[in-house]
Amino acid sequence: MKKTIAFAGSYGANADLACKTFYPQYERLSCSSFSDVFAAVKDGKTEYGIIPLENSYAGRVSEIHNLLQDSNLFIVAEHFHQIEHHLAGVKGSKISDIKEIYSHPQALMQCKNNLSNSKAALKNYSNTADAAQLIKDTQDKSKAAICSKLAAQINNLTILQENLEDAKKNNMTLWIVLSKNATDPDLIENKHIITTMLFTVRNIPGSLYKSLGGFATNNVNMLKLESYIPGGISTQAKFFISIEGHPNQENVRLALEEIGFFSKRIKVLGVYPADSIRFNN
């Protein structure tokens, strides 16, 4: 039986393309929302789920922090994936025919400069893959979608113009892979390991400054630090942090002891190998 991986969106969306790129041997399960991806993994419908954590152009996906906080799932891998946007229309259509272009607002924004000379009306749609399906269903030569090549292929559309994205090289999405079971990557086999956590500092002066000081004094590389306000009645900020290193390494262990002293709660979200692209730039 094939292993399965869940993603949020329609078949042909960028999340689906990420699954095909990094887990081609897995069967893909389309889910309607991020929370449904978490539920699919939690309930055992799939072995893994893939979720976007941030995009270099559009920023972080803030909803994910609360979902990670409330779940018992673990991050077991990360992948950076180049985002490409293509203009696709029905068979026989030409760019000069296009009067309306449909896509997700983020995709339209990421192609804004390249679309500035277009006389076509830009229409927001739920996501890029659904926009491609709309064009397929209407079979209207005056309409086009901005979507992935996979979405165009699935919906039997013709690519009218490739790579409409304004940021040709730097439009990257960081995807994280979720599982019910935590991983413990080998320090010898994996040159770079990431530990990701959520924590809440104690209500004392300088607690955040003091909690983070241990990373500097123990020479631990901090890769990401973000604050966010969780849902509900609480207004106290929580922090999402990723560091380079394994908790079993002495310097990381000492740094984690220090952050623990000044924090009310620490939740380790995962210890996993870094994507090779992260330290090759």
HELIX and SHEET records of a PDB file:
HELIX    1   1 ASN A   14  PHE A   22  1                                   9    
HELIX    2   2 PHE A   34  LYS A   42  1                                   9    
HELIX    3   3 GLU A   63  ASP A   70  1                                   8    
HELIX    4   4 ILE A   95  ASP A   97  5                                   3    
HELIX    5   5 PRO A  105  GLN A  110  1                                   6    
HELIX    6   6 LYS A  112  LEU A  115  1                                   4    
HELIX    7   7 THR A  128  THR A  138  1                                  11    
HELIX    8   8 LYS A  149  ILE A  154  1                                   6    
HELIX    9   9 SER A  207  THR A  217  1                                  11    
HELIX   10  10 GLU A  250  PHE A  261  1                                  12    
HELIX   11  11 SER A  276  PHE A  279  5                                   4    
SHEET    1   A 4 GLU A  27  CYS A  31  0                                        
SHEET    2   A 4 THR A   4  ALA A   8  1                                        
SHEET    3   A 4 TYR A  48  ASN A  55  1                                        
SHEET    4   A 4 GLY A  59  ARG A  60 -1                                        
SHEET    1   B 5 GLU A  27  CYS A  31  0                                        
SHEET    2   B 5 THR A   4  ALA A   8  1                                        
SHEET    3   B 5 TYR A  48  ASN A  55  1                                        
SHEET    4   B 5 MET A 172  SER A 179 -1                                        
SHEET    5   B 5 PHE A  74  GLN A  82 -1                                        
SHEET    1   C 5 ALA A 121  ASN A 124  0                                        
SHEET    2   C 5 GLU A 100  SER A 103  1                                        
SHEET    3   C 5 LYS A 143  CYS A 147  1                                        
SHEET    4   C 5 HIS A  86  GLY A  89 -1                                        
SHEET    5   C 5 THR A 158  GLN A 161 -1                                        
SHEET    1   D 4 MET A 222  TYR A 228  0                                        
SHEET    2   D 4 LYS A 238  GLU A 244 -1                                        
SHEET    3   D 4 ILE A 193  VAL A 201 -1                                        
SHEET    4   D 4 SER A 263  PRO A 273 -1                                        
END                                                                             
